[in-house]
Amino acid sequence: MKLNKDISIFTKAENVWKDKDWKKIILFLLVMTLVSVTFNILIIKNGGKIEENIPYAVV
């Protein structure tokens, strides 16, 4: 009886990871990280001045 409960817990965990919502969340976080890193590199290369290197509309 206990073995069946353990197996059901694992199958529920697998179903959660197969869900597409997790993939969307992870993809969103990766995209936001990439955007953040890109802007930080541009700002650091420009000496901390945001206005001259990055357009106001983007910021």
PDB file of N, CA, C and O in Angstrom:
ATOM      1  N   MET A   1       0.823  -1.199   0.000  1.00  0.00           N
ATOM      2  CA  MET A   1       0.000   0.000   0.000  1.00  0.00           C
ATOM      3  C   MET A   1       0.863   1.258   0.000  1.00  0.00           C
ATOM      4  O   MET A   1       0.586   2.215  -0.723  1.00  0.00           O
ATOM      5  N   LYS A   2       1.918   1.244   0.824  1.00  0.00           N
ATOM      6  CA  LYS A   2       2.781   2.417   0.895  1.00  0.00           C
ATOM      7  C   LYS A   2       3.533   2.620  -0.418  1.00  0.00           C
ATOM      8  O   LYS A   2       3.770   3.755  -0.831  1.00  0.00           O
ATOM      9  N   LEU A   3       3.902   1.534  -1.066  1.00  0.00           N
ATOM     10  CA  LEU A   3       4.623   1.631  -2.329  1.00  0.00           C
ATOM     11  C   LEU A   3       3.778   2.337  -3.384  1.00  0.00           C
ATOM     12  O   LEU A   3       4.300   3.134  -4.165  1.00  0.00           O
ATOM     13  N   ASN A   4       2.500   2.057  -3.414  1.00  0.00           N
ATOM     14  CA  ASN A   4       1.617   2.713  -4.379  1.00  0.00           C
ATOM     15  C   ASN A   4       1.551   4.217  -4.149  1.00  0.00           C
ATOM     16  O   ASN A   4       1.496   4.991  -5.105  1.00  0.00           O
ATOM     17  N   LYS A   5       1.556   4.635  -2.887  1.00  0.00           N
ATOM     18  CA  LYS A   5       1.531   6.069  -2.599  1.00  0.00           C
ATOM     19  C   LYS A   5       2.813   6.735  -3.073  1.00  0.00           C
ATOM     20  O   LYS A   5       2.776   7.835  -3.625  1.00  0.00           O
ATOM     21  N   ASP A   6       3.950   6.073  -2.859  1.00  0.00           N
ATOM     22  CA  ASP A   6       5.224   6.638  -3.300  1.00  0.00           C
ATOM     23  C   ASP A   6       5.263   6.784  -4.814  1.00  0.00           C
ATOM     24  O   ASP A   6       5.744   7.792  -5.331  1.00  0.00           O
ATOM     25  N   ILE A   7       4.763   5.793  -5.516  1.00  0.00           N
ATOM     26  CA  ILE A   7       4.753   5.848  -6.980  1.00  0.00           C
ATOM     27  C   ILE A   7       3.861   6.987  -7.463  1.00  0.00           C
ATOM     28  O   ILE A   7       4.205   7.684  -8.418  1.00  0.00           O
ATOM     29  N   SER A   8       2.722   7.177  -6.810  1.00  0.00           N
ATOM     30  CA  SER A   8       1.821   8.247  -7.237  1.00  0.00           C
ATOM     31  C   SER A   8       2.454   9.617  -7.017  1.00  0.00           C
ATOM     32  O   SER A   8       2.206  10.540  -7.793  1.00  0.00           O
ATOM     33  N   ILE A   9       3.268   9.766  -5.972  1.00  0.00           N
ATOM     34  CA  ILE A   9       3.953  11.043  -5.744  1.00  0.00           C
ATOM     35  C   ILE A   9       4.915  11.328  -6.887  1.00  0.00           C
ATOM     36  O   ILE A   9       4.993  12.460  -7.365  1.00  0.00           O
ATOM     37  N   PHE A  10       5.652  10.308  -7.329  1.00  0.00           N
ATOM     38  CA  PHE A  10       6.601  10.520  -8.417  1.00  0.00           C
ATOM     39  C   PHE A  10       5.893  10.838  -9.727  1.00  0.00           C
ATOM     40  O   PHE A  10       6.365  11.675 -10.496  1.00  0.00           O
ATOM     41  N   THR A  11       4.777  10.189  -9.989  1.00  0.00           N
ATOM     42  CA  THR A  11       4.072  10.475 -11.242  1.00  0.00           C
ATOM     43  C   THR A  11       3.490  11.882 -11.224  1.00  0.00           C
ATOM     44  O   THR A  11       3.435  12.537 -12.265  1.00  0.00           O
ATOM     45  N   LYS A  12       3.057  12.355 -10.059  1.00  0.00           N
ATOM     46  CA  LYS A  12       2.569  13.735  -9.972  1.00  0.00           C
ATOM     47  C   LYS A  12       3.704  14.713 -10.244  1.00  0.00           C
ATOM     48  O   LYS A  12       3.503  15.713 -10.933  1.00  0.00           O
ATOM     49  N   ALA A  13       4.887  14.442  -9.718  1.00  0.00           N
ATOM     50  CA  ALA A  13       6.031  15.321  -9.951  1.00  0.00           C
ATOM     51  C   ALA A  13       6.393  15.350 -11.433  1.00  0.00           C
ATOM     52  O   ALA A  13       6.727  16.406 -11.971  1.00  0.00           O
ATOM     53  N   GLU A  14       6.327  14.202 -12.090  1.00  0.00           N
ATOM     54  CA  GLU A  14       6.625  14.168 -13.519  1.00  0.00           C
ATOM     55  C   GLU A  14       5.597  14.959 -14.309  1.00  0.00           C
ATOM     56  O   GLU A  14       5.946  15.640 -15.273  1.00  0.00           O
ATOM     57  N   ASN A  15       4.340  14.876 -13.913  1.00  0.00           N
ATOM     58  CA  ASN A  15       3.307  15.630 -14.614  1.00  0.00           C
ATOM     59  C   ASN A  15       3.515  17.130 -14.466  1.00  0.00           C
ATOM     60  O   ASN A  15       3.240  17.887 -15.397  1.00  0.00           O
ATOM     61  N   VAL A  16       3.996  17.568 -13.308  1.00  0.00           N
ATOM     62  CA  VAL A  16       4.256  19.000 -13.116  1.00  0.00           C
ATOM     63  C   VAL A  16       5.356  19.458 -14.062  1.00  0.00           C
ATOM     64  O   VAL A  16       5.244  20.524 -14.667  1.00  0.00           O
ATOM     65  N   TRP A  17       6.417  18.669 -14.196  1.00  0.00           N
ATOM     66  CA  TRP A  17       7.519  19.090 -15.066  1.00  0.00           C
ATOM     67  C   TRP A  17       7.149  19.009 -16.538  1.00  0.00           C
ATOM     68  O   TRP A  17       7.735  19.715 -17.359  1.00  0.00           O
ATOM     69  N   LYS A  18       6.190  18.165 -16.887  1.00  0.00           N
ATOM     70  CA  LYS A  18       5.755  18.090 -18.282  1.00  0.00           C
ATOM     71  C   LYS A  18       4.842  19.245 -18.654  1.00  0.00           C
ATOM     72  O   LYS A  18       4.602  19.497 -19.834  1.00  0.00           O
ATOM     73  N   ASP A  19       4.329  19.947 -17.648  1.00  0.00           N
ATOM     74  CA  ASP A  19       3.404  21.049 -17.895  1.00  0.00           C
ATOM     75  C   ASP A  19       4.122  22.185 -18.620  1.00  0.00           C
ATOM     76  O   ASP A  19       5.274  22.492 -18.315  1.00  0.00           O
ATOM     77  N   LYS A  20       3.445  22.798 -19.570  1.00  0.00           N
ATOM     78  CA  LYS A  20       4.064  23.845 -20.378  1.00  0.00           C
ATOM     79  C   LYS A  20       4.214  25.162 -19.624  1.00  0.00           C
ATOM     80  O   LYS A  20       5.011  26.008 -20.029  1.00  0.00           O
ATOM     81  N   ASP A  21       3.469  25.354 -18.539  1.00  0.00           N
ATOM     82  CA  ASP A  21       3.591  26.593 -17.769  1.00  0.00           C
ATOM     83  C   ASP A  21       4.993  26.751 -17.196  1.00  0.00           C
ATOM     84  O   ASP A  21       5.523  27.861 -17.164  1.00  0.00           O
ATOM     85  N   TRP A  22       5.597  25.664 -16.745  1.00  0.00           N
ATOM     86  CA  TRP A  22       6.958  25.744 -16.227  1.00  0.00           C
ATOM     87  C   TRP A  22       7.915  26.179 -17.317  1.00  0.00           C
ATOM     88  O   TRP A  22       8.814  26.983 -17.072  1.00  0.00           O
ATOM     89  N   LYS A  23       7.730  25.653 -18.521  1.00  0.00           N
ATOM     90  CA  LYS A  23       8.615  26.027 -19.626  1.00  0.00           C
ATOM     91  C   LYS A  23       8.466  27.504 -19.954  1.00  0.00           C
ATOM     92  O   LYS A  23       9.452  28.173 -20.264  1.00  0.00           O
ATOM     93  N   LYS A  24       7.243  28.020 -19.889  1.00  0.00           N
ATOM     94  CA  LYS A  24       7.025  29.442 -20.166  1.00  0.00           C
ATOM     95  C   LYS A  24       7.685  30.309 -19.103  1.00  0.00           C
ATOM     96  O   LYS A  24       8.286  31.334 -19.423  1.00  0.00           O
ATOM     97  N   ILE A  25       7.577  29.906 -17.847  1.00  0.00           N
ATOM     98  CA  ILE A  25       8.182  30.686 -16.764  1.00  0.00           C
ATOM     99  C   ILE A  25       9.698  30.701 -16.899  1.00  0.00           C
ATOM    100  O   ILE A  25      10.327  31.751 -16.769  1.00  0.00           O
ATOM    101  N   ILE A  26      10.282  29.544 -17.157  1.00  0.00           N
ATOM    102  CA  ILE A  26      11.736  29.461 -17.294  1.00  0.00           C
ATOM    103  C   ILE A  26      12.200  30.267 -18.498  1.00  0.00           C
ATOM    104  O   ILE A  26      13.208  30.969 -18.418  1.00  0.00           O
ATOM    105  N   LEU A  27      11.481  30.178 -19.614  1.00  0.00           N
ATOM    106  CA  LEU A  27      11.839  30.947 -20.800  1.00  0.00           C
ATOM    107  C   LEU A  27      11.751  32.443 -20.524  1.00  0.00           C
ATOM    108  O   LEU A  27      12.628  33.202 -20.937  1.00  0.00           O
ATOM    109  N   PHE A  28      10.701  32.872 -19.828  1.00  0.00           N
ATOM    110  CA  PHE A  28      10.545  34.286 -19.488  1.00  0.00           C
ATOM    111  C   PHE A  28      11.712  34.764 -18.627  1.00  0.00           C
ATOM    112  O   PHE A  28      12.257  35.843 -18.861  1.00  0.00           O
ATOM    113  N   LEU A  29      12.096  33.964 -17.632  1.00  0.00           N
ATOM    114  CA  LEU A  29      13.204  34.353 -16.763  1.00  0.00           C
ATOM    115  C   LEU A  29      14.515  34.427 -17.537  1.00  0.00           C
ATOM    116  O   LEU A  29      15.326  35.321 -17.295  1.00  0.00           O
ATOM    117  N   LEU A  30      14.730  33.500 -18.459  1.00  0.00           N
ATOM    118  CA  LEU A  30      15.945  33.536 -19.271  1.00  0.00           C
ATOM    119  C   LEU A  30      15.988  34.773 -20.159  1.00  0.00           C
ATOM    120  O   LEU A  30      17.035  35.408 -20.288  1.00  0.00           O
ATOM    121  N   VAL A  31      14.859  35.119 -20.770  1.00  0.00           N
ATOM    122  CA  VAL A  31      14.809  36.303 -21.636  1.00  0.00           C
ATOM    123  C   VAL A  31      15.057  37.566 -20.818  1.00  0.00           C
ATOM    124  O   VAL A  31      15.811  38.443 -21.241  1.00  0.00           O
ATOM    125  N   MET A  32      14.425  37.663 -19.643  1.00  0.00           N
ATOM    126  CA  MET A  32      14.625  38.852 -18.811  1.00  0.00           C
ATOM    127  C   MET A  32      16.075  38.951 -18.335  1.00  0.00           C
ATOM    128  O   MET A  32      16.622  40.051 -18.252  1.00  0.00           O
ATOM    129  N   THR A  33      16.696  37.825 -18.026  1.00  0.00           N
ATOM    130  CA  THR A  33      18.098  37.829 -17.624  1.00  0.00           C
ATOM    131  C   THR A  33      18.983  38.290 -18.767  1.00  0.00           C
ATOM    132  O   THR A  33      19.910  39.072 -18.559  1.00  0.00           O
ATOM    133  N   LEU A  34      18.706  37.815 -19.967  1.00  0.00           N
ATOM    134  CA  LEU A  34      19.485  38.217 -21.136  1.00  0.00           C
ATOM    135  C   LEU A  34      19.360  39.713 -21.389  1.00  0.00           C
ATOM    136  O   LEU A  34      20.358  40.380 -21.660  1.00  0.00           O
ATOM    137  N   VAL A  35      18.143  40.246 -21.302  1.00  0.00           N
ATOM    138  CA  VAL A  35      17.937  41.684 -21.497  1.00  0.00           C
ATOM    139  C   VAL A  35      18.682  42.476 -20.425  1.00  0.00           C
ATOM    140  O   VAL A  35      19.326  43.480 -20.728  1.00  0.00           O
ATOM    141  N   SER A  36      18.597  42.030 -19.187  1.00  0.00           N
ATOM    142  CA  SER A  36      19.267  42.726 -18.088  1.00  0.00           C
ATOM    143  C   SER A  36      20.783  42.728 -18.275  1.00  0.00           C
ATOM    144  O   SER A  36      21.430  43.761 -18.101  1.00  0.00           O
ATOM    145  N   VAL A  37      21.340  41.588 -18.623  1.00  0.00           N
ATOM    146  CA  VAL A  37      22.787  41.497 -18.828  1.00  0.00           C
ATOM    147  C   VAL A  37      23.214  42.385 -19.985  1.00  0.00           C
ATOM    148  O   VAL A  37      24.239  43.060 -19.900  1.00  0.00           O
ATOM    149  N   THR A  38      22.439  42.394 -21.069  1.00  0.00           N
ATOM    150  CA  THR A  38      22.775  43.216 -22.232  1.00  0.00           C
ATOM    151  C   THR A  38      22.806  44.694 -21.861  1.00  0.00           C
ATOM    152  O   THR A  38      23.760  45.396 -22.196  1.00  0.00           O
ATOM    153  N   PHE A  39      21.771  45.173 -21.171  1.00  0.00           N
ATOM    154  CA  PHE A  39      21.732  46.583 -20.794  1.00  0.00           C
ATOM    155  C   PHE A  39      22.836  46.927 -19.802  1.00  0.00           C
ATOM    156  O   PHE A  39      23.423  48.006 -19.880  1.00  0.00           O
ATOM    157  N   ASN A  40      23.124  46.025 -18.875  1.00  0.00           N
ATOM    158  CA  ASN A  40      24.197  46.298 -17.917  1.00  0.00           C
ATOM    159  C   ASN A  40      25.547  46.381 -18.606  1.00  0.00           C
ATOM    160  O   ASN A  40      26.372  47.218 -18.239  1.00  0.00           O
ATOM    161  N   ILE A  41      25.791  45.538 -19.592  1.00  0.00           N
ATOM    162  CA  ILE A  41      27.050  45.603 -20.343  1.00  0.00           C
ATOM    163  C   ILE A  41      27.147  46.926 -21.090  1.00  0.00           C
ATOM    164  O   ILE A  41      28.202  47.561 -21.093  1.00  0.00           O
ATOM    165  N   LEU A  42      26.047  47.349 -21.726  1.00  0.00           N
ATOM    166  CA  LEU A  42      26.061  48.627 -22.439  1.00  0.00           C
ATOM    167  C   LEU A  42      26.318  49.791 -21.485  1.00  0.00           C
ATOM    168  O   LEU A  42      27.069  50.710 -21.809  1.00  0.00           O
ATOM    169  N   ILE A  43      25.699  49.750 -20.322  1.00  0.00           N
ATOM    170  CA  ILE A  43      25.878  50.838 -19.352  1.00  0.00           C
ATOM    171  C   ILE A  43      27.306  50.850 -18.817  1.00  0.00           C
ATOM    172  O   ILE A  43      27.899  51.919 -18.670  1.00  0.00           O
ATOM    173  N   ILE A  44      27.863  49.684 -18.526  1.00  0.00           N
ATOM    174  CA  ILE A  44      29.229  49.614 -18.000  1.00  0.00           C
ATOM    175  C   ILE A  44      30.224  50.093 -19.053  1.00  0.00           C
ATOM    176  O   ILE A  44      31.165  50.815 -18.725  1.00  0.00           O
ATOM    177  N   LYS A  45      30.032  49.702 -20.308  1.00  0.00           N
ATOM    178  CA  LYS A  45      30.942  50.140 -21.367  1.00  0.00           C
ATOM    179  C   LYS A  45      30.858  51.643 -21.582  1.00  0.00           C
ATOM    180  O   LYS A  45      31.832  52.262 -22.011  1.00  0.00           O
ATOM    181  N   ASN A  46      29.717  52.232 -21.291  1.00  0.00           N
ATOM    182  CA  ASN A  46      29.530  53.662 -21.496  1.00  0.00           C
ATOM    183  C   ASN A  46      29.918  54.466 -20.258  1.00  0.00           C
ATOM    184  O   ASN A  46      29.706  55.679 -20.228  1.00  0.00           O
ATOM    185  N   GLY A  47      30.465  53.838 -19.266  1.00  0.00           N
ATOM    186  CA  GLY A  47      30.906  54.545 -18.078  1.00  0.00           C
ATOM    187  C   GLY A  47      29.777  54.935 -17.143  1.00  0.00           C
ATOM    188  O   GLY A  47      29.923  55.883 -16.372  1.00  0.00           O
ATOM    189  N   GLY A  48      28.666  54.238 -17.191  1.00  0.00           N
ATOM    190  CA  GLY A  48      27.555  54.523 -16.292  1.00  0.00           C
ATOM    191  C   GLY A  48      26.587  55.560 -16.801  1.00  0.00           C
ATOM    192  O   GLY A  48      25.623  55.893 -16.111  1.00  0.00           O
ATOM    193  N   LYS A  49      26.817  56.086 -18.000  1.00  0.00           N
ATOM    194  CA  LYS A  49      25.907  57.089 -18.564  1.00  0.00           C
ATOM    195  C   LYS A  49      24.875  56.380 -19.428  1.00  0.00           C
ATOM    196  O   LYS A  49      25.207  55.821 -20.472  1.00  0.00           O
ATOM    197  N   ILE A  50      23.641  56.407 -18.994  1.00  0.00           N
ATOM    198  CA  ILE A  50      22.600  55.681 -19.719  1.00  0.00           C
ATOM    199  C   ILE A  50      22.152  56.456 -20.954  1.00  0.00           C
ATOM    200  O   ILE A  50      21.883  55.860 -21.997  1.00  0.00           O
ATOM    201  N   GLU A  51      22.070  57.787 -20.842  1.00  0.00           N
ATOM    202  CA  GLU A  51      21.417  58.586 -21.876  1.00  0.00           C
ATOM    203  C   GLU A  51      22.130  58.512 -23.223  1.00  0.00           C
ATOM    204  O   GLU A  51      21.474  58.472 -24.264  1.00  0.00           O
ATOM    205  N   GLU A  52      23.456  58.492 -23.221  1.00  0.00           N
ATOM    206  CA  GLU A  52      24.188  58.619 -24.476  1.00  0.00           C
ATOM    207  C   GLU A  52      24.260  57.313 -25.260  1.00  0.00           C
ATOM    208  O   GLU A  52      24.476  57.330 -26.472  1.00  0.00           O
ATOM    209  N   ASN A  53      24.083  56.199 -24.590  1.00  0.00           N
ATOM    210  CA  ASN A  53      24.290  54.926 -25.264  1.00  0.00           C
ATOM    211  C   ASN A  53      22.990  54.206 -25.587  1.00  0.00           C
ATOM    212  O   ASN A  53      22.907  53.500 -26.593  1.00  0.00           O
ATOM    213  N   ILE A  54      21.977  54.375 -24.748  1.00  0.00           N
ATOM    214  CA  ILE A  54      20.731  53.637 -24.922  1.00  0.00           C
ATOM    215  C   ILE A  54      19.606  54.647 -25.126  1.00  0.00           C
ATOM    216  O   ILE A  54      19.479  55.586 -24.339  1.00  0.00           O
ATOM    217  N   PRO A  55      18.800  54.480 -26.146  1.00  0.00           N
ATOM    218  CA  PRO A  55      17.698  55.427 -26.380  1.00  0.00           C
ATOM    219  C   PRO A  55      16.717  55.447 -25.211  1.00  0.00           C
ATOM    220  O   PRO A  55      16.524  54.439 -24.531  1.00  0.00           O
ATOM    221  N   TYR A  56      16.098  56.613 -24.986  1.00  0.00           N
ATOM    222  CA  TYR A  56      15.147  56.746 -23.879  1.00  0.00           C
ATOM    223  C   TYR A  56      13.957  55.808 -24.049  1.00  0.00           C
ATOM    224  O   TYR A  56      13.428  55.304 -23.058  1.00  0.00           O
ATOM    225  N   ALA A  57      13.531  55.566 -25.273  1.00  0.00           N
ATOM    226  CA  ALA A  57      12.357  54.727 -25.512  1.00  0.00           C
ATOM    227  C   ALA A  57      12.603  53.299 -25.030  1.00  0.00           C
ATOM    228  O   ALA A  57      11.683  52.644 -24.539  1.00  0.00           O
ATOM    229  N   VAL A  58      13.820  52.818 -25.166  1.00  0.00           N
ATOM    230  CA  VAL A  58      14.136  51.451 -24.756  1.00  0.00           C
ATOM    231  C   VAL A  58      14.194  51.363 -23.239  1.00  0.00           C
ATOM    232  O   VAL A  58      13.723  50.391 -22.648  1.00  0.00           O
ATOM    233  N   VAL A  59      14.770  52.370 -22.618  1.00  0.00           N
ATOM    234  CA  VAL A  59      14.891  52.362 -21.158  1.00  0.00           C
ATOM    235  C   VAL A  59      13.517  52.616 -20.569  1.00  0.00           C
ATOM    236  O   VAL A  59      13.366  52.655 -19.348  1.00  0.00           O
TER     237      VAL A  59
END
